[in-house]
Amino acid sequence: MNEQRIRQLLAWLESEPNDVFTLYALAMEHKEQMPQTAVEYLEKLRQIQPNYVPLYYHLAEIYQKLANREQAEKVYQIGMQVCKEQQERHALAELQNAYQNFLYEEE
């Protein structure tokens, strides 16, 4: 985690609490070392902008890392539907691949 970058992002978030870029960037900064904090930022982002395609891959991956398989599966499924609605074929293919790997790991 880059503490200086996080401080700057938090300052931006304070002035614009619903900024999509800032929420996403904060989640990515926290993803590895503080996954639960990353989930909180991504879930807020999902409430504000549910059509923001990039959040679904990372949110599902983090839920999976946190051993919340049920929530991870839901997020994968919702994300794939959003990709279809937004006609985001590349993102859909990535999510489908990640979801297949997720299902394979369960077997």
PDB file as gemmi writes it, atoms N, CA and C in Angstrom:
CRYST1    1.000    1.000    1.000  90.00  90.00  90.00 P 1                      
ATOM      1  N   MET A   1       0.839  -1.175   0.000  1.00  0.00           N  
ATOM      2  CA  MET A   1       0.000   0.000   0.000  1.00  0.00           C  
ATOM      3  C   MET A   1       0.886   1.242   0.000  1.00  0.00           C  
ATOM      4  N   ASN A   2       0.511   2.178  -0.798  1.00  0.00           N  
ATOM      5  CA  ASN A   2       1.228   3.434  -0.861  1.00  0.00           C  
ATOM      6  C   ASN A   2       0.496   4.455   0.014  1.00  0.00           C  
ATOM      7  N   GLU A   3       1.058   4.706   1.194  1.00  0.00           N  
ATOM      8  CA  GLU A   3       0.389   5.571   2.172  1.00  0.00           C  
ATOM      9  C   GLU A   3       0.161   6.988   1.651  1.00  0.00           C  
ATOM     10  N   GLN A   4       1.122   7.505   0.912  1.00  0.00           N  
ATOM     11  CA  GLN A   4       0.964   8.860   0.375  1.00  0.00           C  
ATOM     12  C   GLN A   4      -0.202   8.911  -0.616  1.00  0.00           C  
ATOM     13  N   ARG A   5      -0.274   7.917  -1.487  1.00  0.00           N  
ATOM     14  CA  ARG A   5      -1.369   7.862  -2.461  1.00  0.00           C  
ATOM     15  C   ARG A   5      -2.720   7.694  -1.749  1.00  0.00           C  
ATOM     16  N   ILE A   6      -2.746   6.876  -0.720  1.00  0.00           N  
ATOM     17  CA  ILE A   6      -3.984   6.672   0.039  1.00  0.00           C  
ATOM     18  C   ILE A   6      -4.427   7.969   0.699  1.00  0.00           C  
ATOM     19  N   ARG A   7      -3.484   8.704   1.282  1.00  0.00           N  
ATOM     20  CA  ARG A   7      -3.838   9.997   1.893  1.00  0.00           C  
ATOM     21  C   ARG A   7      -4.448  10.942   0.858  1.00  0.00           C  
ATOM     22  N   GLN A   8      -3.862  10.981  -0.324  1.00  0.00           N  
ATOM     23  CA  GLN A   8      -4.379  11.848  -1.375  1.00  0.00           C  
ATOM     24  C   GLN A   8      -5.773  11.396  -1.806  1.00  0.00           C  
ATOM     25  N   LEU A   9      -5.956  10.117  -1.969  1.00  0.00           N  
ATOM     26  CA  LEU A   9      -7.267   9.600  -2.368  1.00  0.00           C  
ATOM     27  C   LEU A   9      -8.324   9.874  -1.297  1.00  0.00           C  
ATOM     28  N   LEU A  10      -7.945   9.721  -0.041  1.00  0.00           N  
ATOM     29  CA  LEU A  10      -8.885  10.008   1.048  1.00  0.00           C  
ATOM     30  C   LEU A  10      -9.272  11.486   1.077  1.00  0.00           C  
ATOM     31  N   ALA A  11      -8.320  12.345   0.765  1.00  0.00           N  
ATOM     32  CA  ALA A  11      -8.624  13.779   0.688  1.00  0.00           C  
ATOM     33  C   ALA A  11      -9.618  14.042  -0.439  1.00  0.00           C  
ATOM     34  N   TRP A  12      -9.419  13.395  -1.572  1.00  0.00           N  
ATOM     35  CA  TRP A  12     -10.358  13.547  -2.692  1.00  0.00           C  
ATOM     36  C   TRP A  12     -11.732  13.001  -2.314  1.00  0.00           C  
ATOM     37  N   LEU A  13     -11.731  11.866  -1.625  1.00  0.00           N  
ATOM     38  CA  LEU A  13     -12.992  11.248  -1.226  1.00  0.00           C  
ATOM     39  C   LEU A  13     -13.760  12.147  -0.247  1.00  0.00           C  
ATOM     40  N   GLU A  14     -13.017  12.825   0.600  1.00  0.00           N  
ATOM     41  CA  GLU A  14     -13.659  13.732   1.552  1.00  0.00           C  
ATOM     42  C   GLU A  14     -14.385  14.866   0.819  1.00  0.00           C  
ATOM     43  N   SER A  15     -13.777  15.372  -0.243  1.00  0.00           N  
ATOM     44  CA  SER A  15     -14.416  16.463  -0.987  1.00  0.00           C  
ATOM     45  C   SER A  15     -15.474  15.960  -1.960  1.00  0.00           C  
ATOM     46  N   GLU A  16     -15.360  14.712  -2.386  1.00  0.00           N  
ATOM     47  CA  GLU A  16     -16.317  14.130  -3.339  1.00  0.00           C  
ATOM     48  C   GLU A  16     -16.578  12.672  -2.936  1.00  0.00           C  
ATOM     49  N   PRO A  17     -17.459  12.438  -1.939  1.00  0.00           N  
ATOM     50  CA  PRO A  17     -17.628  11.100  -1.353  1.00  0.00           C  
ATOM     51  C   PRO A  17     -18.174  10.032  -2.294  1.00  0.00           C  
ATOM     52  N   ASN A  18     -18.739  10.406  -3.405  1.00  0.00           N  
ATOM     53  CA  ASN A  18     -19.298   9.420  -4.334  1.00  0.00           C  
ATOM     54  C   ASN A  18     -18.540   9.346  -5.653  1.00  0.00           C  
ATOM     55  N   ASP A  19     -17.286   9.760  -5.634  1.00  0.00           N  
ATOM     56  CA  ASP A  19     -16.488   9.728  -6.857  1.00  0.00           C  
ATOM     57  C   ASP A  19     -16.089   8.292  -7.197  1.00  0.00           C  
ATOM     58  N   VAL A  20     -16.498   7.849  -8.346  1.00  0.00           N  
ATOM     59  CA  VAL A  20     -16.282   6.461  -8.772  1.00  0.00           C  
ATOM     60  C   VAL A  20     -14.797   6.123  -8.844  1.00  0.00           C  
ATOM     61  N   PHE A  21     -14.021   6.976  -9.491  1.00  0.00           N  
ATOM     62  CA  PHE A  21     -12.587   6.704  -9.627  1.00  0.00           C  
ATOM     63  C   PHE A  21     -11.911   6.583  -8.267  1.00  0.00           C  
ATOM     64  N   THR A  22     -12.222   7.496  -7.364  1.00  0.00           N  
ATOM     65  CA  THR A  22     -11.568   7.508  -6.057  1.00  0.00           C  
ATOM     66  C   THR A  22     -11.918   6.253  -5.254  1.00  0.00           C  
ATOM     67  N   LEU A  23     -13.177   5.865  -5.255  1.00  0.00           N  
ATOM     68  CA  LEU A  23     -13.580   4.649  -4.548  1.00  0.00           C  
ATOM     69  C   LEU A  23     -12.870   3.421  -5.110  1.00  0.00           C  
ATOM     70  N   TYR A  24     -12.827   3.338  -6.438  1.00  0.00           N  
ATOM     71  CA  TYR A  24     -12.170   2.200  -7.079  1.00  0.00           C  
ATOM     72  C   TYR A  24     -10.673   2.190  -6.754  1.00  0.00           C  
ATOM     73  N   ALA A  25     -10.042   3.355  -6.843  1.00  0.00           N  
ATOM     74  CA  ALA A  25      -8.606   3.441  -6.568  1.00  0.00           C  
ATOM     75  C   ALA A  25      -8.293   3.080  -5.117  1.00  0.00           C  
ATOM     76  N   LEU A  26      -9.111   3.534  -4.195  1.00  0.00           N  
ATOM     77  CA  LEU A  26      -8.905   3.174  -2.787  1.00  0.00           C  
ATOM     78  C   LEU A  26      -9.061   1.670  -2.573  1.00  0.00           C  
ATOM     79  N   ALA A  27     -10.029   1.091  -3.219  1.00  0.00           N  
ATOM     80  CA  ALA A  27     -10.209  -0.362  -3.107  1.00  0.00           C  
ATOM     81  C   ALA A  27      -8.980  -1.104  -3.619  1.00  0.00           C  
ATOM     82  N   MET A  28      -8.455  -0.659  -4.750  1.00  0.00           N  
ATOM     83  CA  MET A  28      -7.281  -1.334  -5.312  1.00  0.00           C  
ATOM     84  C   MET A  28      -6.056  -1.156  -4.415  1.00  0.00           C  
ATOM     85  N   GLU A  29      -5.940  -0.013  -3.758  1.00  0.00           N  
ATOM     86  CA  GLU A  29      -4.824   0.208  -2.837  1.00  0.00           C  
ATOM     87  C   GLU A  29      -4.892  -0.729  -1.626  1.00  0.00           C  
ATOM     88  N   HIS A  30      -6.097  -1.062  -1.206  1.00  0.00           N  
ATOM     89  CA  HIS A  30      -6.284  -1.886  -0.008  1.00  0.00           C  
ATOM     90  C   HIS A  30      -6.460  -3.378  -0.305  1.00  0.00           C  
ATOM     91  N   LYS A  31      -6.603  -3.720  -1.546  1.00  0.00           N  
ATOM     92  CA  LYS A  31      -6.987  -5.078  -1.947  1.00  0.00           C  
ATOM     93  C   LYS A  31      -6.118  -6.183  -1.330  1.00  0.00           C  
ATOM     94  N   GLU A  32      -4.817  -6.023  -1.360  1.00  0.00           N  
ATOM     95  CA  GLU A  32      -3.934  -7.101  -0.913  1.00  0.00           C  
ATOM     96  C   GLU A  32      -3.768  -7.149   0.610  1.00  0.00           C  
ATOM     97  N   GLN A  33      -3.534  -6.015   1.230  1.00  0.00           N  
ATOM     98  CA  GLN A  33      -3.212  -6.008   2.651  1.00  0.00           C  
ATOM     99  C   GLN A  33      -4.417  -5.809   3.558  1.00  0.00           C  
ATOM    100  N   MET A  34      -5.470  -5.188   3.040  1.00  0.00           N  
ATOM    101  CA  MET A  34      -6.673  -4.940   3.840  1.00  0.00           C  
ATOM    102  C   MET A  34      -7.904  -5.242   2.993  1.00  0.00           C  
ATOM    103  N   PRO A  35      -8.124  -6.522   2.667  1.00  0.00           N  
ATOM    104  CA  PRO A  35      -9.197  -6.873   1.743  1.00  0.00           C  
ATOM    105  C   PRO A  35     -10.597  -6.473   2.219  1.00  0.00           C  
ATOM    106  N   GLN A  36     -10.848  -6.504   3.510  1.00  0.00           N  
ATOM    107  CA  GLN A  36     -12.175  -6.129   3.987  1.00  0.00           C  
ATOM    108  C   GLN A  36     -12.444  -4.644   3.734  1.00  0.00           C  
ATOM    109  N   THR A  37     -11.434  -3.822   3.865  1.00  0.00           N  
ATOM    110  CA  THR A  37     -11.571  -2.393   3.552  1.00  0.00           C  
ATOM    111  C   THR A  37     -11.829  -2.220   2.057  1.00  0.00           C  
ATOM    112  N   ALA A  38     -11.140  -2.993   1.246  1.00  0.00           N  
ATOM    113  CA  ALA A  38     -11.367  -2.940  -0.203  1.00  0.00           C  
ATOM    114  C   ALA A  38     -12.806  -3.308  -0.538  1.00  0.00           C  
ATOM    115  N   VAL A  39     -13.340  -4.317   0.137  1.00  0.00           N  
ATOM    116  CA  VAL A  39     -14.736  -4.725  -0.067  1.00  0.00           C  
ATOM    117  C   VAL A  39     -15.670  -3.562   0.249  1.00  0.00           C  
ATOM    118  N   GLU A  40     -15.404  -2.868   1.333  1.00  0.00           N  
ATOM    119  CA  GLU A  40     -16.272  -1.751   1.728  1.00  0.00           C  
ATOM    120  C   GLU A  40     -16.303  -0.670   0.647  1.00  0.00           C  
ATOM    121  N   TYR A  41     -15.137  -0.346   0.097  1.00  0.00           N  
ATOM    122  CA  TYR A  41     -15.099   0.662  -0.976  1.00  0.00           C  
ATOM    123  C   TYR A  41     -15.811   0.161  -2.231  1.00  0.00           C  
ATOM    124  N   LEU A  42     -15.590  -1.095  -2.591  1.00  0.00           N  
ATOM    125  CA  LEU A  42     -16.227  -1.630  -3.799  1.00  0.00           C  
ATOM    126  C   LEU A  42     -17.733  -1.781  -3.635  1.00  0.00           C  
ATOM    127  N   GLU A  43     -18.177  -2.148  -2.453  1.00  0.00           N  
ATOM    128  CA  GLU A  43     -19.627  -2.254  -2.229  1.00  0.00           C  
ATOM    129  C   GLU A  43     -20.288  -0.878  -2.282  1.00  0.00           C  
ATOM    130  N   LYS A  44     -19.614   0.135  -1.749  1.00  0.00           N  
ATOM    131  CA  LYS A  44     -20.147   1.492  -1.859  1.00  0.00           C  
ATOM    132  C   LYS A  44     -20.209   1.909  -3.326  1.00  0.00           C  
ATOM    133  N   LEU A  45     -19.152   1.599  -4.057  1.00  0.00           N  
ATOM    134  CA  LEU A  45     -19.118   1.903  -5.484  1.00  0.00           C  
ATOM    135  C   LEU A  45     -20.249   1.186  -6.214  1.00  0.00           C  
ATOM    136  N   ARG A  46     -20.483  -0.062  -5.844  1.00  0.00           N  
ATOM    137  CA  ARG A  46     -21.560  -0.830  -6.491  1.00  0.00           C  
ATOM    138  C   ARG A  46     -22.917  -0.201  -6.216  1.00  0.00           C  
ATOM    139  N   GLN A  47     -23.128   0.346  -5.038  1.00  0.00           N  
ATOM    140  CA  GLN A  47     -24.385   1.027  -4.719  1.00  0.00           C  
ATOM    141  C   GLN A  47     -24.544   2.298  -5.551  1.00  0.00           C  
ATOM    142  N   ILE A  48     -23.460   3.029  -5.709  1.00  0.00           N  
ATOM    143  CA  ILE A  48     -23.497   4.303  -6.422  1.00  0.00           C  
ATOM    144  C   ILE A  48     -23.584   4.095  -7.935  1.00  0.00           C  
ATOM    145  N   GLN A  49     -22.768   3.176  -8.443  1.00  0.00           N  
ATOM    146  CA  GLN A  49     -22.645   2.971  -9.894  1.00  0.00           C  
ATOM    147  C   GLN A  49     -22.636   1.470 -10.197  1.00  0.00           C  
ATOM    148  N   PRO A  50     -23.807   0.821 -10.148  1.00  0.00           N  
ATOM    149  CA  PRO A  50     -23.849  -0.635 -10.344  1.00  0.00           C  
ATOM    150  C   PRO A  50     -23.430  -1.091 -11.749  1.00  0.00           C  
ATOM    151  N   ASN A  51     -23.348  -0.191 -12.695  1.00  0.00           N  
ATOM    152  CA  ASN A  51     -22.925  -0.549 -14.053  1.00  0.00           C  
ATOM    153  C   ASN A  51     -21.429  -0.377 -14.265  1.00  0.00           C  
ATOM    154  N   TYR A  52     -20.685  -0.101 -13.216  1.00  0.00           N  
ATOM    155  CA  TYR A  52     -19.234   0.065 -13.326  1.00  0.00           C  
ATOM    156  C   TYR A  52     -18.599  -1.325 -13.392  1.00  0.00           C  
ATOM    157  N   VAL A  53     -18.382  -1.786 -14.583  1.00  0.00           N  
ATOM    158  CA  VAL A  53     -17.984  -3.167 -14.861  1.00  0.00           C  
ATOM    159  C   VAL A  53     -16.718  -3.620 -14.121  1.00  0.00           C  
ATOM    160  N   PRO A  54     -15.652  -2.821 -14.055  1.00  0.00           N  
ATOM    161  CA  PRO A  54     -14.409  -3.337 -13.448  1.00  0.00           C  
ATOM    162  C   PRO A  54     -14.529  -3.775 -11.988  1.00  0.00           C  
ATOM    163  N   LEU A  55     -15.492  -3.266 -11.276  1.00  0.00           N  
ATOM    164  CA  LEU A  55     -15.568  -3.601  -9.854  1.00  0.00           C  
ATOM    165  C   LEU A  55     -15.916  -5.063  -9.613  1.00  0.00           C  
ATOM    166  N   TYR A  56     -16.639  -5.699 -10.518  1.00  0.00           N  
ATOM    167  CA  TYR A  56     -17.150  -7.049 -10.258  1.00  0.00           C  
ATOM    168  C   TYR A  56     -16.049  -8.100 -10.193  1.00  0.00           C  
ATOM    169  N   TYR A  57     -15.093  -8.025 -11.071  1.00  0.00           N  
ATOM    170  CA  TYR A  57     -13.994  -8.985 -11.068  1.00  0.00           C  
ATOM    171  C   TYR A  57     -13.265  -8.926  -9.728  1.00  0.00           C  
ATOM    172  N   HIS A  58     -12.910  -7.716  -9.323  1.00  0.00           N  
ATOM    173  CA  HIS A  58     -12.129  -7.549  -8.100  1.00  0.00           C  
ATOM    174  C   HIS A  58     -12.943  -7.864  -6.848  1.00  0.00           C  
ATOM    175  N   LEU A  59     -14.194  -7.447  -6.826  1.00  0.00           N  
ATOM    176  CA  LEU A  59     -15.033  -7.708  -5.659  1.00  0.00           C  
ATOM    177  C   LEU A  59     -15.243  -9.209  -5.464  1.00  0.00           C  
ATOM    178  N   ALA A  60     -15.533  -9.922  -6.524  1.00  0.00           N  
ATOM    179  CA  ALA A  60     -15.709 -11.376  -6.423  1.00  0.00           C  
ATOM    180  C   ALA A  60     -14.409 -12.044  -5.977  1.00  0.00           C  
ATOM    181  N   GLU A  61     -13.312 -11.596  -6.541  1.00  0.00           N  
ATOM    182  CA  GLU A  61     -12.001 -12.161  -6.186  1.00  0.00           C  
ATOM    183  C   GLU A  61     -11.699 -11.948  -4.699  1.00  0.00           C  
ATOM    184  N   ILE A  62     -12.010 -10.764  -4.187  1.00  0.00           N  
ATOM    185  CA  ILE A  62     -11.748 -10.491  -2.774  1.00  0.00           C  
ATOM    186  C   ILE A  62     -12.665 -11.329  -1.883  1.00  0.00           C  
ATOM    187  N   TYR A  63     -13.945 -11.416  -2.249  1.00  0.00           N  
ATOM    188  CA  TYR A  63     -14.838 -12.270  -1.455  1.00  0.00           C  
ATOM    189  C   TYR A  63     -14.329 -13.702  -1.432  1.00  0.00           C  
ATOM    190  N   GLN A  64     -13.841 -14.160  -2.553  1.00  0.00           N  
ATOM    191  CA  GLN A  64     -13.291 -15.512  -2.628  1.00  0.00           C  
ATOM    192  C   GLN A  64     -12.076 -15.636  -1.701  1.00  0.00           C  
ATOM    193  N   LYS A  65     -11.211 -14.637  -1.724  1.00  0.00           N  
ATOM    194  CA  LYS A  65     -10.024 -14.630  -0.857  1.00  0.00           C  
ATOM    195  C   LYS A  65     -10.419 -14.631   0.616  1.00  0.00           C  
ATOM    196  N   LEU A  66     -11.540 -13.977   0.939  1.00  0.00           N  
ATOM    197  CA  LEU A  66     -12.027 -13.917   2.318  1.00  0.00           C  
ATOM    198  C   LEU A  66     -12.864 -15.140   2.696  1.00  0.00           C  
ATOM    199  N   ALA A  67     -12.893 -16.133   1.802  1.00  0.00           N  
ATOM    200  CA  ALA A  67     -13.625 -17.388   2.024  1.00  0.00           C  
ATOM    201  C   ALA A  67     -15.131 -17.177   2.127  1.00  0.00           C  
ATOM    202  N   ASN A  68     -15.629 -16.163   1.464  1.00  0.00           N  
ATOM    203  CA  ASN A  68     -17.072 -15.937   1.385  1.00  0.00           C  
ATOM    204  C   ASN A  68     -17.524 -16.362  -0.015  1.00  0.00           C  
ATOM    205  N   ARG A  69     -17.561 -17.664  -0.222  1.00  0.00           N  
ATOM    206  CA  ARG A  69     -17.837 -18.224  -1.552  1.00  0.00           C  
ATOM    207  C   ARG A  69     -19.238 -17.871  -2.045  1.00  0.00           C  
ATOM    208  N   GLU A  70     -20.184 -17.856  -1.141  1.00  0.00           N  
ATOM    209  CA  GLU A  70     -21.556 -17.552  -1.547  1.00  0.00           C  
ATOM    210  C   GLU A  70     -21.649 -16.138  -2.126  1.00  0.00           C  
ATOM    211  N   GLN A  71     -21.048 -15.185  -1.442  1.00  0.00           N  
ATOM    212  CA  GLN A  71     -21.085 -13.804  -1.928  1.00  0.00           C  
ATOM    213  C   GLN A  71     -20.251 -13.662  -3.201  1.00  0.00           C  
ATOM    214  N   ALA A  72     -19.120 -14.350  -3.274  1.00  0.00           N  
ATOM    215  CA  ALA A  72     -18.292 -14.303  -4.479  1.00  0.00           C  
ATOM    216  C   ALA A  72     -19.090 -14.782  -5.686  1.00  0.00           C  
ATOM    217  N   GLU A  73     -19.809 -15.880  -5.530  1.00  0.00           N  
ATOM    218  CA  GLU A  73     -20.591 -16.414  -6.640  1.00  0.00           C  
ATOM    219  C   GLU A  73     -21.677 -15.429  -7.069  1.00  0.00           C  
ATOM    220  N   LYS A  74     -22.352 -14.818  -6.111  1.00  0.00           N  
ATOM    221  CA  LYS A  74     -23.382 -13.826  -6.442  1.00  0.00           C  
ATOM    222  C   LYS A  74     -22.788 -12.665  -7.233  1.00  0.00           C  
ATOM    223  N   VAL A  75     -21.633 -12.180  -6.790  1.00  0.00           N  
ATOM    224  CA  VAL A  75     -21.001 -11.050  -7.460  1.00  0.00           C  
ATOM    225  C   VAL A  75     -20.576 -11.437  -8.878  1.00  0.00           C  
ATOM    226  N   TYR A  76     -20.018 -12.624  -9.047  1.00  0.00           N  
ATOM    227  CA  TYR A  76     -19.674 -13.082 -10.399  1.00  0.00           C  
ATOM    228  C   TYR A  76     -20.911 -13.077 -11.293  1.00  0.00           C  
ATOM    229  N   GLN A  77     -21.996 -13.622 -10.804  1.00  0.00           N  
ATOM    230  CA  GLN A  77     -23.209 -13.719 -11.613  1.00  0.00           C  
ATOM    231  C   GLN A  77     -23.778 -12.343 -11.947  1.00  0.00           C  
ATOM    232  N   ILE A  78     -23.826 -11.466 -10.967  1.00  0.00           N  
ATOM    233  CA  ILE A  78     -24.322 -10.113 -11.224  1.00  0.00           C  
ATOM    234  C   ILE A  78     -23.398  -9.405 -12.215  1.00  0.00           C  
ATOM    235  N   GLY A  79     -22.105  -9.544 -12.005  1.00  0.00           N  
ATOM    236  CA  GLY A  79     -21.132  -8.913 -12.897  1.00  0.00           C  
ATOM    237  C   GLY A  79     -21.268  -9.390 -14.334  1.00  0.00           C  
ATOM    238  N   MET A  80     -21.476 -10.681 -14.527  1.00  0.00           N  
ATOM    239  CA  MET A  80     -21.646 -11.192 -15.888  1.00  0.00           C  
ATOM    240  C   MET A  80     -22.904 -10.621 -16.530  1.00  0.00           C  
ATOM    241  N   GLN A  81     -23.964 -10.481 -15.751  1.00  0.00           N  
ATOM    242  CA  GLN A  81     -25.196  -9.883 -16.276  1.00  0.00           C  
ATOM    243  C   GLN A  81     -24.977  -8.421 -16.645  1.00  0.00           C  
ATOM    244  N   VAL A  82     -24.289  -7.692 -15.809  1.00  0.00           N  
ATOM    245  CA  VAL A  82     -24.001  -6.286 -16.102  1.00  0.00           C  
ATOM    246  C   VAL A  82     -23.167  -6.175 -17.386  1.00  0.00           C  
ATOM    247  N   CYS A  83     -22.183  -7.046 -17.534  1.00  0.00           N  
ATOM    248  CA  CYS A  83     -21.358  -7.038 -18.749  1.00  0.00           C  
ATOM    249  C   CYS A  83     -22.204  -7.274 -19.992  1.00  0.00           C  
ATOM    250  N   LYS A  84     -23.130  -8.203 -19.900  1.00  0.00           N  
ATOM    251  CA  LYS A  84     -24.013  -8.474 -21.036  1.00  0.00           C  
ATOM    252  C   LYS A  84     -24.861  -7.249 -21.357  1.00  0.00           C  
ATOM    253  N   GLU A  85     -25.418  -6.627 -20.331  1.00  0.00           N  
ATOM    254  CA  GLU A  85     -26.261  -5.448 -20.533  1.00  0.00           C  
ATOM    255  C   GLU A  85     -25.462  -4.284 -21.110  1.00  0.00           C  
ATOM    256  N   GLN A  86     -24.207  -4.146 -20.702  1.00  0.00           N  
ATOM    257  CA  GLN A  86     -23.354  -3.053 -21.166  1.00  0.00           C  
ATOM    258  C   GLN A  86     -22.614  -3.412 -22.464  1.00  0.00           C  
ATOM    259  N   GLN A  87     -22.808  -4.623 -22.924  1.00  0.00           N  
ATOM    260  CA  GLN A  87     -22.144  -5.143 -24.121  1.00  0.00           C  
ATOM    261  C   GLN A  87     -20.614  -5.042 -24.004  1.00  0.00           C  
ATOM    262  N   GLU A  88     -20.146  -5.388 -22.836  1.00  0.00           N  
ATOM    263  CA  GLU A  88     -18.709  -5.396 -22.538  1.00  0.00           C  
ATOM    264  C   GLU A  88     -18.197  -6.826 -22.728  1.00  0.00           C  
ATOM    265  N   ARG A  89     -17.921  -7.185 -23.950  1.00  0.00           N  
ATOM    266  CA  ARG A  89     -17.565  -8.575 -24.274  1.00  0.00           C  
ATOM    267  C   ARG A  89     -16.251  -9.021 -23.648  1.00  0.00           C  
ATOM    268  N   HIS A  90     -15.259  -8.155 -23.693  1.00  0.00           N  
ATOM    269  CA  HIS A  90     -13.956  -8.531 -23.134  1.00  0.00           C  
ATOM    270  C   HIS A  90     -14.070  -8.756 -21.621  1.00  0.00           C  
ATOM    271  N   ALA A  91     -14.711  -7.834 -20.936  1.00  0.00           N  
ATOM    272  CA  ALA A  91     -14.891  -7.977 -19.484  1.00  0.00           C  
ATOM    273  C   ALA A  91     -15.742  -9.206 -19.166  1.00  0.00           C  
ATOM    274  N   LEU A  92     -16.746  -9.461 -19.991  1.00  0.00           N  
ATOM    275  CA  LEU A  92     -17.581 -10.643 -19.794  1.00  0.00           C  
ATOM    276  C   LEU A  92     -16.739 -11.914 -19.904  1.00  0.00           C  
ATOM    277  N   ALA A  93     -15.886 -11.978 -20.906  1.00  0.00           N  
ATOM    278  CA  ALA A  93     -15.028 -13.156 -21.080  1.00  0.00           C  
ATOM    279  C   ALA A  93     -14.106 -13.342 -19.872  1.00  0.00           C  
ATOM    280  N   GLU A  94     -13.563 -12.253 -19.364  1.00  0.00           N  
ATOM    281  CA  GLU A  94     -12.693 -12.348 -18.186  1.00  0.00           C  
ATOM    282  C   GLU A  94     -13.465 -12.838 -16.967  1.00  0.00           C  
ATOM    283  N   LEU A  95     -14.657 -12.304 -16.770  1.00  0.00           N  
ATOM    284  CA  LEU A  95     -15.476 -12.737 -15.635  1.00  0.00           C  
ATOM    285  C   LEU A  95     -15.900 -14.193 -15.771  1.00  0.00           C  
ATOM    286  N   GLN A  96     -16.284 -14.591 -16.972  1.00  0.00           N  
ATOM    287  CA  GLN A  96     -16.687 -15.984 -17.198  1.00  0.00           C  
ATOM    288  C   GLN A  96     -15.526 -16.922 -16.905  1.00  0.00           C  
ATOM    289  N   ASN A  97     -14.333 -16.558 -17.335  1.00  0.00           N  
ATOM    290  CA  ASN A  97     -13.155 -17.376 -17.083  1.00  0.00           C  
ATOM    291  C   ASN A  97     -12.866 -17.471 -15.583  1.00  0.00           C  
ATOM    292  N   ALA A  98     -12.930 -16.328 -14.901  1.00  0.00           N  
ATOM    293  CA  ALA A  98     -12.693 -16.319 -13.454  1.00  0.00           C  
ATOM    294  C   ALA A  98     -13.758 -17.139 -12.735  1.00  0.00           C  
ATOM    295  N   TYR A  99     -14.990 -17.032 -13.194  1.00  0.00           N  
ATOM    296  CA  TYR A  99     -16.086 -17.778 -12.571  1.00  0.00           C  
ATOM    297  C   TYR A  99     -15.906 -19.284 -12.784  1.00  0.00           C  
ATOM    298  N   GLN A 100     -15.486 -19.688 -13.962  1.00  0.00           N  
ATOM    299  CA  GLN A 100     -15.231 -21.106 -14.228  1.00  0.00           C  
ATOM    300  C   GLN A 100     -14.103 -21.626 -13.323  1.00  0.00           C  
ATOM    301  N   ASN A 101     -13.055 -20.829 -13.161  1.00  0.00           N  
ATOM    302  CA  ASN A 101     -11.968 -21.217 -12.260  1.00  0.00           C  
ATOM    303  C   ASN A 101     -12.468 -21.324 -10.817  1.00  0.00           C  
ATOM    304  N   PHE A 102     -13.320 -20.401 -10.443  1.00  0.00           N  
ATOM    305  CA  PHE A 102     -13.935 -20.405  -9.120  1.00  0.00           C  
ATOM    306  C   PHE A 102     -14.727 -21.701  -8.900  1.00  0.00           C  
ATOM    307  N   LEU A 103     -15.528 -22.070  -9.879  1.00  0.00           N  
ATOM    308  CA  LEU A 103     -16.320 -23.303  -9.775  1.00  0.00           C  
ATOM    309  C   LEU A 103     -15.417 -24.539  -9.754  1.00  0.00           C  
ATOM    310  N   TYR A 104     -14.367 -24.510 -10.548  1.00  0.00           N  
ATOM    311  CA  TYR A 104     -13.428 -25.633 -10.612  1.00  0.00           C  
ATOM    312  C   TYR A 104     -12.750 -25.846  -9.259  1.00  0.00           C  
ATOM    313  N   GLU A 105     -12.399 -24.758  -8.588  1.00  0.00           N  
ATOM    314  CA  GLU A 105     -11.730 -24.850  -7.290  1.00  0.00           C  
ATOM    315  C   GLU A 105     -12.631 -25.496  -6.237  1.00  0.00           C  
ATOM    316  N   GLU A 106     -13.920 -25.365  -6.421  1.00  0.00           N  
ATOM    317  CA  GLU A 106     -14.872 -25.920  -5.462  1.00  0.00           C  
ATOM    318  C   GLU A 106     -14.961 -27.443  -5.553  1.00  0.00           C  
ATOM    319  N   GLU A 107     -14.682 -27.981  -6.722  1.00  0.00           N  
ATOM    320  CA  GLU A 107     -14.804 -29.436  -6.931  1.00  0.00           C  
ATOM    321  C   GLU A 107     -13.733 -30.221  -6.235  1.00  0.00           C  
TER     322      GLU A 107                                                      
END                                                                             
